[in-house]
Amino acid sequence: MLPRQQRLKREEISRILKKGKGWRGQGLSLKIAPLLSQPSTPSQVAIIVTSGTVRTAVTRNRLKRRLRQWVIRHRSQIRPGQGVIILAYPPAAKLTIGDLGTMLQLLFTRAKMLTA
């Protein structure tokens, strides 16, 4: 689980969904906007996988765990001061762990969110 200070709050999530810049890949989408707090704070992340996207709870939770694990492994490389939302769509449920990681790497690189 992500530490509390690295999780987005509800009001930030709705603001980023409305006003954030987006990138879309195979089964995943990324929305990013600067945090309203200090720019030097670590980036905050939210992962959204709805029941309309992935029907069964087992598959939905597995997908969230896989996405969260990638974020935890790479959080030191994610540019600070940003609010990041990862949205999953039905094709994401069929991707392997490796393919999910590759897609996230590609989206974060496109968004210029990774440092070194």
N, CA, C and O atoms as CSV, one atom per row, in Angstrom:
chain,resi,resn,atom,element,x,y,z
A,1,MET,N,N,0.840,-1.176,0.000
A,1,MET,CA,C,0.000,0.000,0.000
A,1,MET,C,C,0.886,1.241,0.000
A,1,MET,O,O,1.953,1.266,0.614
A,2,LEU,N,N,0.427,2.244,-0.688
A,2,LEU,CA,C,1.154,3.508,-0.720
A,2,LEU,C,C,1.016,4.230,0.614
A,2,LEU,O,O,-0.042,4.168,1.241
A,3,PRO,N,N,2.065,4.911,1.054
A,3,PRO,CA,C,1.945,5.713,2.268
A,3,PRO,C,C,0.884,6.795,2.086
A,3,PRO,O,O,0.654,7.262,0.971
A,4,ARG,N,N,0.250,7.183,3.163
A,4,ARG,CA,C,-0.865,8.149,3.120
A,4,ARG,C,C,-0.490,9.448,2.397
A,4,ARG,O,O,-1.297,9.979,1.635
A,5,GLN,N,N,0.724,9.965,2.626
A,5,GLN,CA,C,1.115,11.237,2.008
A,5,GLN,C,C,1.324,11.102,0.494
A,5,GLN,O,O,1.469,12.110,-0.197
A,6,GLN,N,N,1.341,9.866,-0.029
A,6,GLN,CA,C,1.492,9.672,-1.467
A,6,GLN,C,C,0.190,9.227,-2.136
A,6,GLN,O,O,0.202,8.791,-3.288
A,7,ARG,N,N,-0.930,9.335,-1.419
A,7,ARG,CA,C,-2.240,9.004,-1.977
A,7,ARG,C,C,-3.039,10.281,-2.190
A,7,ARG,O,O,-3.019,11.182,-1.351
A,8,LEU,N,N,-3.735,10.355,-3.304
A,8,LEU,CA,C,-4.565,11.525,-3.596
A,8,LEU,C,C,-5.851,11.498,-2.786
A,8,LEU,O,O,-6.411,10.435,-2.518
A,9,LYS,N,N,-6.305,12.669,-2.406
A,9,LYS,CA,C,-7.588,12.802,-1.709
A,9,LYS,C,C,-8.693,13.013,-2.744
A,9,LYS,O,O,-8.418,13.368,-3.891
A,10,ARG,N,N,-9.941,12.794,-2.332
A,10,ARG,CA,C,-11.083,12.857,-3.249
A,10,ARG,C,C,-11.181,14.179,-4.011
A,10,ARG,O,O,-11.415,14.185,-5.219
A,11,GLU,N,N,-11.001,15.294,-3.308
A,11,GLU,CA,C,-11.132,16.582,-3.983
A,11,GLU,C,C,-10.035,16.790,-5.024
A,11,GLU,O,O,-10.276,17.399,-6.066
A,12,GLU,N,N,-8.834,16.289,-4.749
A,12,GLU,CA,C,-7.746,16.374,-5.719
A,12,GLU,C,C,-8.040,15.476,-6.918
A,12,GLU,O,O,-7.747,15.846,-8.055
A,13,ILE,N,N,-8.615,14.303,-6.674
A,13,ILE,CA,C,-8.932,13.372,-7.761
A,13,ILE,C,C,-9.921,14.016,-8.725
A,13,ILE,O,O,-9.719,13.983,-9.939
A,14,SER,N,N,-10.985,14.600,-8.193
A,14,SER,CA,C,-11.980,15.210,-9.085
A,14,SER,C,C,-11.392,16.401,-9.834
A,14,SER,O,O,-11.723,16.614,-11.000
A,15,ARG,N,N,-10.533,17.175,-9.192
A,15,ARG,CA,C,-9.887,18.311,-9.869
A,15,ARG,C,C,-8.991,17.831,-11.003
A,15,ARG,O,O,-9.007,18.406,-12.091
A,16,ILE,N,N,-8.205,16.777,-10.757
A,16,ILE,CA,C,-7.287,16.275,-11.777
A,16,ILE,C,C,-8.061,15.633,-12.932
A,16,ILE,O,O,-7.687,15.793,-14.094
A,17,LEU,N,N,-9.138,14.908,-12.614
A,17,LEU,CA,C,-9.939,14.302,-13.687
A,17,LEU,C,C,-10.537,15.368,-14.603
A,17,LEU,O,O,-10.649,15.156,-15.810
A,18,LYS,N,N,-10.921,16.514,-14.035
A,18,LYS,CA,C,-11.518,17.584,-14.834
A,18,LYS,C,C,-10.473,18.406,-15.589
A,18,LYS,O,O,-10.661,18.728,-16.762
A,19,LYS,N,N,-9.371,18.745,-14.913
A,19,LYS,CA,C,-8.446,19.722,-15.481
A,19,LYS,C,C,-7.075,19.171,-15.845
A,19,LYS,O,O,-6.256,19.891,-16.415
A,20,GLY,N,N,-6.812,17.907,-15.527
A,20,GLY,CA,C,-5.491,17.339,-15.776
A,20,GLY,C,C,-5.243,17.013,-17.239
A,20,GLY,O,O,-6.177,16.867,-18.027
A,21,LYS,N,N,-3.980,16.902,-17.581
A,21,LYS,CA,C,-3.573,16.515,-18.929
A,21,LYS,C,C,-3.555,14.996,-18.988
A,21,LYS,O,O,-3.153,14.346,-18.023
A,22,GLY,N,N,-3.987,14.416,-20.112
A,22,GLY,CA,C,-4.127,12.969,-20.184
A,22,GLY,C,C,-3.307,12.312,-21.278
A,22,GLY,O,O,-3.017,12.913,-22.313
A,23,TRP,N,N,-2.939,11.062,-21.027
A,23,TRP,CA,C,-2.253,10.205,-21.985
A,23,TRP,C,C,-2.948,8.857,-21.953
A,23,TRP,O,O,-3.329,8.380,-20.884
A,24,ARG,N,N,-3.115,8.242,-23.110
A,24,ARG,CA,C,-3.839,6.978,-23.184
A,24,ARG,C,C,-2.971,5.931,-23.863
A,24,ARG,O,O,-2.283,6.210,-24.846
A,25,GLY,N,N,-3.018,4.724,-23.319
A,25,GLY,CA,C,-2.305,3.595,-23.902
A,25,GLY,C,C,-3.242,2.407,-23.984
A,25,GLY,O,O,-4.454,2.555,-23.833
A,26,GLN,N,N,-2.689,1.243,-24.219
A,26,GLN,CA,C,-3.484,0.026,-24.358
A,26,GLN,C,C,-4.073,-0.379,-23.008
A,26,GLN,O,O,-3.377,-0.963,-22.177
A,27,GLY,N,N,-5.335,-0.075,-22.790
A,27,GLY,CA,C,-6.013,-0.480,-21.566
A,27,GLY,C,C,-5.796,0.431,-20.371
A,27,GLY,O,O,-6.441,0.249,-19.338
A,28,LEU,N,N,-4.906,1.406,-20.484
A,28,LEU,CA,C,-4.613,2.301,-19.361
A,28,LEU,C,C,-4.632,3.753,-19.815
A,28,LEU,O,O,-4.389,4.060,-20.982
A,29,SER,N,N,-4.919,4.621,-18.886
A,29,SER,CA,C,-4.908,6.049,-19.145
A,29,SER,C,C,-4.262,6.735,-17.949
A,29,SER,O,O,-4.370,6.265,-16.816
A,30,LEU,N,N,-3.597,7.842,-18.211
A,30,LEU,CA,C,-2.893,8.581,-17.173
A,30,LEU,C,C,-3.391,10.019,-17.200
A,30,LEU,O,O,-3.442,10.632,-18.267
A,31,LYS,N,N,-3.757,10.566,-16.050
A,31,LYS,CA,C,-4.151,11.972,-15.920
A,31,LYS,C,C,-3.202,12.603,-14.912
A,31,LYS,O,O,-2.967,12.051,-13.838
A,32,ILE,N,N,-2.656,13.769,-15.268
A,32,ILE,CA,C,-1.669,14.413,-14.413
A,32,ILE,C,C,-1.950,15.904,-14.321
A,32,ILE,O,O,-2.300,16.549,-15.309
A,33,ALA,N,N,-1.790,16.439,-13.109
A,33,ALA,CA,C,-1.892,17.876,-12.881
A,33,ALA,C,C,-1.003,18.212,-11.682
A,33,ALA,O,O,-0.807,17.371,-10.805
A,34,PRO,N,N,-0.469,19.421,-11.636
A,34,PRO,CA,C,0.338,19.813,-10.478
A,34,PRO,C,C,-0.502,19.797,-9.203
A,34,PRO,O,O,-1.688,20.126,-9.222
A,35,LEU,N,N,0.127,19.412,-8.103
A,35,LEU,CA,C,-0.553,19.439,-6.812
A,35,LEU,C,C,-0.698,20.878,-6.350
A,35,LEU,O,O,0.131,21.728,-6.676
A,36,LEU,N,N,-1.733,21.145,-5.605
A,36,LEU,CA,C,-1.933,22.505,-5.098
A,36,LEU,C,C,-1.017,22.793,-3.912
A,36,LEU,O,O,-0.806,23.953,-3.558
A,37,SER,N,N,-0.471,21.742,-3.295
A,37,SER,CA,C,0.466,21.932,-2.184
A,37,SER,C,C,1.842,22.282,-2.745
A,37,SER,O,O,1.965,22.607,-3.926
A,38,GLN,N,N,2.863,22.219,-1.919
A,38,GLN,CA,C,4.214,22.598,-2.331
A,38,GLN,C,C,4.718,21.705,-3.462
A,38,GLN,O,O,4.485,20.497,-3.445
A,39,PRO,N,N,5.412,22.292,-4.450
A,39,PRO,CA,C,5.900,21.509,-5.585
A,39,PRO,C,C,7.004,20.515,-5.230
A,39,PRO,O,O,7.299,19.617,-6.019
A,40,SER,N,N,7.612,20.659,-4.070
A,40,SER,CA,C,8.698,19.747,-3.706
A,40,SER,C,C,8.199,18.481,-3.009
A,40,SER,O,O,8.990,17.580,-2.730
A,41,THR,N,N,6.894,18.402,-2.723
A,41,THR,CA,C,6.359,17.216,-2.066
A,41,THR,C,C,6.347,16.043,-3.043
A,41,THR,O,O,6.272,16.247,-4.255
A,42,PRO,N,N,6.418,14.825,-2.528
A,42,PRO,CA,C,6.356,13.665,-3.434
A,42,PRO,C,C,5.035,13.659,-4.199
A,42,PRO,O,O,4.018,14.142,-3.700
A,43,SER,N,N,5.057,13.121,-5.385
A,43,SER,CA,C,3.834,13.015,-6.170
A,43,SER,C,C,2.832,12.119,-5.463
A,43,SER,O,O,3.204,11.185,-4.752
A,44,GLN,N,N,1.576,12.413,-5.665
A,44,GLN,CA,C,0.505,11.612,-5.076
A,44,GLN,C,C,-0.200,10.862,-6.195
A,44,GLN,O,O,-0.380,11.386,-7.295
A,45,VAL,N,N,-0.601,9.619,-5.900
A,45,VAL,CA,C,-1.138,8.730,-6.930
A,45,VAL,C,C,-2.489,8.172,-6.502
A,45,VAL,O,O,-2.717,7.894,-5.325
A,46,ALA,N,N,-3.385,8.013,-7.481
A,46,ALA,CA,C,-4.656,7.302,-7.290
A,46,ALA,C,C,-4.792,6.312,-8.438
A,46,ALA,O,O,-4.437,6.613,-9.577
A,47,ILE,N,N,-5.309,5.131,-8.127
A,47,ILE,CA,C,-5.549,4.104,-9.136
A,47,ILE,C,C,-7.046,3.852,-9.171
A,47,ILE,O,O,-7.655,3.547,-8.145
A,48,ILE,N,N,-7.638,3.980,-10.356
A,48,ILE,CA,C,-9.084,3.814,-10.494
A,48,ILE,C,C,-9.369,2.657,-11.449
A,48,ILE,O,O,-9.012,2.695,-12.626
A,49,VAL,N,N,-10.023,1.628,-10.907
A,49,VAL,CA,C,-10.492,0.492,-11.700
A,49,VAL,C,C,-11.935,0.275,-11.275
A,49,VAL,O,O,-12.187,-0.259,-10.195
A,50,THR,N,N,-12.881,0.679,-12.105
A,50,THR,CA,C,-14.290,0.611,-11.711
A,50,THR,C,C,-14.901,-0.748,-12.030
A,50,THR,O,O,-14.366,-1.518,-12.828
A,51,SER,N,N,-16.032,-1.024,-11.390
A,51,SER,CA,C,-16.723,-2.282,-11.636
A,51,SER,C,C,-17.321,-2.318,-13.040
A,51,SER,O,O,-17.556,-3.398,-13.581
A,52,GLY,N,N,-17.568,-1.166,-13.627
A,52,GLY,CA,C,-18.028,-1.121,-15.009
A,52,GLY,C,C,-16.925,-1.483,-15.983
A,52,GLY,O,O,-17.191,-1.939,-17.096
A,53,THR,N,N,-15.689,-1.278,-15.561
A,53,THR,CA,C,-14.529,-1.583,-16.386
A,53,THR,C,C,-14.194,-3.065,-16.311
A,53,THR,O,O,-14.068,-3.738,-17.334
A,54,VAL,N,N,-14.051,-3.561,-15.095
A,54,VAL,CA,C,-13.700,-4.958,-14.851
A,54,VAL,C,C,-14.768,-5.517,-13.920
A,54,VAL,O,O,-14.880,-5.087,-12.772
A,55,ARG,N,N,-15.541,-6.459,-14.402
A,55,ARG,CA,C,-16.722,-6.931,-13.695
A,55,ARG,C,C,-16.445,-7.648,-12.372
A,55,ARG,O,O,-17.052,-7.305,-11.357
A,56,THR,N,N,-15.556,-8.619,-12.357
A,56,THR,CA,C,-15.382,-9.413,-11.140
A,56,THR,C,C,-14.421,-8.727,-10.177
A,56,THR,O,O,-13.416,-8.147,-10.589
A,57,ALA,N,N,-14.742,-8.803,-8.905
A,57,ALA,CA,C,-13.927,-8.150,-7.871
A,57,ALA,C,C,-12.525,-8.741,-7.813
A,57,ALA,O,O,-11.557,-8.019,-7.578
A,58,VAL,N,N,-12.410,-10.034,-8.023
A,58,VAL,CA,C,-11.092,-10.685,-7.966
A,58,VAL,C,C,-10.175,-10.102,-9.035
A,58,VAL,O,O,-9.027,-9.757,-8.754
A,59,THR,N,N,-10.675,-9.993,-10.242
A,59,THR,CA,C,-9.871,-9.443,-11.342
A,59,THR,C,C,-9.579,-7.970,-11.124
A,59,THR,O,O,-8.468,-7.508,-11.384
A,60,ARG,N,N,-10.559,-7.241,-10.653
A,60,ARG,CA,C,-10.394,-5.802,-10.399
A,60,ARG,C,C,-9.317,-5.565,-9.332
A,60,ARG,O,O,-8.448,-4.710,-9.505
A,61,ASN,N,N,-9.376,-6.316,-8.241
A,61,ASN,CA,C,-8.396,-6.140,-7.168
A,61,ASN,C,C,-7.008,-6.600,-7.589
A,61,ASN,O,O,-6.010,-6.001,-7.188
A,62,ARG,N,N,-6.932,-7.651,-8.390
A,62,ARG,CA,C,-5.634,-8.116,-8.890
A,62,ARG,C,C,-4.998,-7.034,-9.753
A,62,ARG,O,O,-3.803,-6.763,-9.640
A,63,LEU,N,N,-5.797,-6.421,-10.612
A,63,LEU,CA,C,-5.297,-5.360,-11.486
A,63,LEU,C,C,-4.823,-4.168,-10.652
A,63,LEU,O,O,-3.767,-3.603,-10.934
A,64,LYS,N,N,-5.585,-3.782,-9.639
A,64,LYS,CA,C,-5.176,-2.666,-8.772
A,64,LYS,C,C,-3.872,-2.986,-8.041
A,64,LYS,O,O,-2.999,-2.126,-7.919
A,65,ARG,N,N,-3.741,-4.219,-7.555
A,65,ARG,CA,C,-2.505,-4.612,-6.859
A,65,ARG,C,C,-1.305,-4.533,-7.785
A,65,ARG,O,O,-0.242,-4.051,-7.392
A,66,ARG,N,N,-1.470,-5.005,-9.017
A,66,ARG,CA,C,-0.364,-4.970,-9.986
A,66,ARG,C,C,0.039,-3.540,-10.323
A,66,ARG,O,O,1.227,-3.227,-10.396
A,67,LEU,N,N,-0.939,-2.680,-10.527
A,67,LEU,CA,C,-0.636,-1.274,-10.832
A,67,LEU,C,C,0.025,-0.585,-9.638
A,67,LEU,O,O,0.987,0.167,-9.793
A,68,ARG,N,N,-0.506,-0.854,-8.451
A,68,ARG,CA,C,0.053,-0.256,-7.238
A,68,ARG,C,C,1.496,-0.719,-7.016
A,68,ARG,O,O,2.346,0.069,-6.601
A,69,GLN,N,N,1.770,-1.996,-7.292
A,69,GLN,CA,C,3.120,-2.520,-7.110
A,69,GLN,C,C,4.114,-1.819,-8.037
A,69,GLN,O,O,5.240,-1.528,-7.634
A,70,TRP,N,N,3.701,-1.549,-9.279
A,70,TRP,CA,C,4.582,-0.834,-10.203
A,70,TRP,C,C,4.879,0.568,-9.671
A,70,TRP,O,O,6.019,1.028,-9.721
A,71,VAL,N,N,3.853,1.239,-9.164
A,71,VAL,CA,C,4.038,2.596,-8.630
A,71,VAL,C,C,4.982,2.566,-7.433
A,71,VAL,O,O,5.856,3.425,-7.316
A,72,ILE,N,N,4.819,1.595,-6.550
A,72,ILE,CA,C,5.684,1.492,-5.370
A,72,ILE,C,C,7.136,1.270,-5.791
A,72,ILE,O,O,8.046,1.881,-5.230
A,73,ARG,N,N,7.349,0.411,-6.763
A,73,ARG,CA,C,8.722,0.132,-7.224
A,73,ARG,C,C,9.374,1.344,-7.874
A,73,ARG,O,O,10.588,1.524,-7.770
A,74,HIS,N,N,8.584,2.174,-8.543
A,74,HIS,CA,C,9.137,3.289,-9.304
A,74,HIS,C,C,8.883,4.659,-8.681
A,74,HIS,O,O,9.167,5.675,-9.316
A,75,ARG,N,N,8.361,4.716,-7.471
A,75,ARG,CA,C,7.984,6.020,-6.906
A,75,ARG,C,C,9.166,6.960,-6.701
A,75,ARG,O,O,8.987,8.177,-6.692
A,76,SER,N,N,10.368,6.418,-6.535
A,76,SER,CA,C,11.533,7.298,-6.385
A,76,SER,C,C,11.889,7.979,-7.708
A,76,SER,O,O,12.584,8.995,-7.714
A,77,GLN,N,N,11.418,7.426,-8.826
A,77,GLN,CA,C,11.703,8.001,-10.147
A,77,GLN,C,C,10.604,8.955,-10.623
A,77,GLN,O,O,10.801,9.683,-11.596
A,78,ILE,N,N,9.452,8.959,-9.950
A,78,ILE,CA,C,8.340,9.801,-10.383
A,78,ILE,C,C,8.589,11.248,-9.951
A,78,ILE,O,O,8.892,11.524,-8.791
A,79,ARG,N,N,8.455,12.149,-10.904
A,79,ARG,CA,C,8.713,13.569,-10.661
A,79,ARG,C,C,7.835,14.089,-9.524
A,79,ARG,O,O,6.636,13.810,-9.504
A,80,PRO,N,N,8.408,14.843,-8.569
A,80,PRO,CA,C,7.632,15.326,-7.414
A,80,PRO,C,C,6.680,16.454,-7.777
A,80,PRO,O,O,6.800,17.093,-8.822
A,81,GLY,N,N,5.715,16.679,-6.860
A,81,GLY,CA,C,4.809,17.806,-6.983
A,81,GLY,C,C,3.649,17.611,-7.941
A,81,GLY,O,O,2.984,18.580,-8.308
A,82,GLN,N,N,3.392,16.376,-8.352
A,82,GLN,CA,C,2.336,16.105,-9.323
A,82,GLN,C,C,1.276,15.183,-8.730
A,82,GLN,O,O,1.571,14.337,-7.886
A,83,GLY,N,N,0.058,15.359,-9.180
A,83,GLY,CA,C,-1.025,14.437,-8.857
A,83,GLY,C,C,-1.220,13.529,-10.056
A,83,GLY,O,O,-1.419,14.009,-11.172
A,84,VAL,N,N,-1.165,12.223,-9.841
A,84,VAL,CA,C,-1.226,11.255,-10.935
A,84,VAL,C,C,-2.405,10.315,-10.705
A,84,VAL,O,O,-2.559,9.756,-9.619
A,85,ILE,N,N,-3.237,10.144,-11.735
A,85,ILE,CA,C,-4.333,9.193,-11.675
A,85,ILE,C,C,-4.118,8.172,-12.776
A,85,ILE,O,O,-3.938,8.525,-13.942
A,86,ILE,N,N,-4.138,6.895,-12.393
A,86,ILE,CA,C,-4.042,5.806,-13.353
A,86,ILE,C,C,-5.441,5.209,-13.482
A,86,ILE,O,O,-6.011,4.722,-12.506
A,87,LEU,N,N,-5.984,5.254,-14.695
A,87,LEU,CA,C,-7.313,4.711,-14.968
A,87,LEU,C,C,-7.161,3.440,-15.796
A,87,LEU,O,O,-6.404,3.416,-16.766
A,88,ALA,N,N,-7.876,2.388,-15.416
A,88,ALA,CA,C,-7.809,1.130,-16.155
A,88,ALA,C,C,-9.093,0.927,-16.954
A,88,ALA,O,O,-10.180,1.287,-16.503
A,89,TYR,N,N,-8.956,0.352,-18.134
A,89,TYR,CA,C,-10.066,0.036,-19.018
A,89,TYR,C,C,-10.079,-1.478,-19.264
A,89,TYR,O,O,-9.098,-2.151,-18.947
A,90,PRO,N,N,-11.162,-2.029,-19.819
A,90,PRO,CA,C,-11.285,-3.481,-19.952
A,90,PRO,C,C,-10.075,-4.219,-20.540
A,90,PRO,O,O,-9.743,-5.292,-20.036
A,91,PRO,N,N,-9.399,-3.706,-21.576
A,91,PRO,CA,C,-8.251,-4.460,-22.095
A,91,PRO,C,C,-7.122,-4.653,-21.074
A,91,PRO,O,O,-6.329,-5.584,-21.210
A,92,ALA,N,N,-7.039,-3.797,-20.065
A,92,ALA,CA,C,-5.966,-3.905,-19.064
A,92,ALA,C,C,-6.068,-5.196,-18.268
A,92,ALA,O,O,-5.049,-5.720,-17.819
A,93,ALA,N,N,-7.269,-5.717,-18.085
A,93,ALA,CA,C,-7.459,-6.940,-17.308
A,93,ALA,C,C,-6.817,-8.140,-17.985
A,93,ALA,O,O,-6.496,-9.124,-17.319
A,94,LYS,N,N,-6.625,-8.076,-19.289
A,94,LYS,CA,C,-6.056,-9.194,-20.029
A,94,LYS,C,C,-4.530,-9.099,-20.173
A,94,LYS,O,O,-3.892,-10.045,-20.635
A,95,LEU,N,N,-3.951,-7.969,-19.781
A,95,LEU,CA,C,-2.504,-7.782,-19.906
A,95,LEU,C,C,-1.757,-8.539,-18.811
A,95,LEU,O,O,-2.241,-8.670,-17.687
A,96,THR,N,N,-0.578,-9.030,-19.157
A,96,THR,CA,C,0.268,-9.689,-18.159
A,96,THR,C,C,0.938,-8.626,-17.295
A,96,THR,O,O,0.870,-7.434,-17.595
A,97,ILE,N,N,1.580,-9.068,-16.228
A,97,ILE,CA,C,2.287,-8.132,-15.347
A,97,ILE,C,C,3.350,-7.367,-16.139
A,97,ILE,O,O,3.494,-6.154,-15.986
A,98,GLY,N,N,4.077,-8.071,-16.969
A,98,GLY,CA,C,5.117,-7.435,-17.773
A,98,GLY,C,C,4.562,-6.401,-18.736
A,98,GLY,O,O,5.132,-5.322,-18.903
A,99,ASP,N,N,3.434,-6.744,-19.375
A,99,ASP,CA,C,2.818,-5.800,-20.311
A,99,ASP,C,C,2.266,-4.567,-19.596
A,99,ASP,O,O,2.352,-3.454,-20.116
A,100,LEU,N,N,1.696,-4.767,-18.395
A,100,LEU,CA,C,1.213,-3.621,-17.607
A,100,LEU,C,C,2.375,-2.698,-17.262
A,100,LEU,O,O,2.269,-1.478,-17.388
A,101,GLY,N,N,3.480,-3.288,-16.827
A,101,GLY,CA,C,4.664,-2.497,-16.484
A,101,GLY,C,C,5.194,-1.725,-17.677
A,101,GLY,O,O,5.556,-0.554,-17.563
A,102,THR,N,N,5.236,-2.393,-18.829
A,102,THR,CA,C,5.706,-1.739,-20.050
A,102,THR,C,C,4.789,-0.578,-20.436
A,102,THR,O,O,5.260,0.496,-20.810
A,103,MET,N,N,3.478,-0.802,-20.342
A,103,MET,CA,C,2.518,0.246,-20.693
A,103,MET,C,C,2.626,1.431,-19.729
A,103,MET,O,O,2.587,2.583,-20.163
A,104,LEU,N,N,2.760,1.162,-18.431
A,104,LEU,CA,C,2.920,2.251,-17.460
A,104,LEU,C,C,4.215,3.016,-17.714
A,104,LEU,O,O,4.237,4.246,-17.661
A,105,GLN,N,N,5.296,2.281,-17.992
A,105,GLN,CA,C,6.582,2.920,-18.287
A,105,GLN,C,C,6.437,3.842,-19.495
A,105,GLN,O,O,6.939,4.966,-19.487
A,106,LEU,N,N,5.751,3.364,-20.531
A,106,LEU,CA,C,5.549,4.149,-21.736
A,106,LEU,C,C,4.719,5.403,-21.452
A,106,LEU,O,O,5.063,6.493,-21.909
A,107,LEU,N,N,3.627,5.248,-20.697
A,107,LEU,CA,C,2.771,6.399,-20.385
A,107,LEU,C,C,3.506,7.430,-19.530
A,107,LEU,O,O,3.417,8.629,-19.796
A,108,PHE,N,N,4.227,6.979,-18.513
A,108,PHE,CA,C,4.965,7.904,-17.653
A,108,PHE,C,C,6.087,8.591,-18.434
A,108,PHE,O,O,6.389,9.758,-18.183
A,109,THR,N,N,6.704,7.880,-19.374
A,109,THR,CA,C,7.752,8.484,-20.198
A,109,THR,C,C,7.157,9.529,-21.138
A,109,THR,O,O,7.711,10.618,-21.286
A,110,ARG,N,N,6.024,9.201,-21.778
A,110,ARG,CA,C,5.338,10.160,-22.648
A,110,ARG,C,C,4.961,11.431,-21.898
A,110,ARG,O,O,5.044,12.538,-22.431
A,111,ALA,N,N,4.546,11.245,-20.653
A,111,ALA,CA,C,4.129,12.388,-19.827
A,111,ALA,C,C,5.314,13.129,-19.209
A,111,ALA,O,O,5.134,14.133,-18.519
A,112,LYS,N,N,6.518,12.631,-19.459
A,112,LYS,CA,C,7.751,13.212,-18.899
A,112,LYS,C,C,7.694,13.257,-17.373
A,112,LYS,O,O,8.081,14.247,-16.751
A,113,MET,N,N,7.206,12.171,-16.787
A,113,MET,CA,C,7.033,12.088,-15.329
A,113,MET,C,C,8.141,11.323,-14.645
A,113,MET,O,O,8.180,11.287,-13.415
A,114,LEU,N,N,9.054,10.700,-15.397
A,114,LEU,CA,C,10.123,9.926,-14.774
A,114,LEU,C,C,11.414,10.723,-14.773
A,114,LEU,O,O,11.766,11.371,-15.759
A,115,THR,N,N,12.111,10.664,-13.652
A,115,THR,CA,C,13.429,11.300,-13.565
A,115,THR,C,C,14.484,10.232,-13.745
A,115,THR,O,O,14.279,9.076,-13.376
A,116,ALA,N,N,15.589,10.611,-14.299
A,116,ALA,CA,C,16.737,9.722,-14.551
A,116,ALA,C,C,16.335,8.339,-14.738
A,116,ALA,O,O,17.183,7.474,-14.958
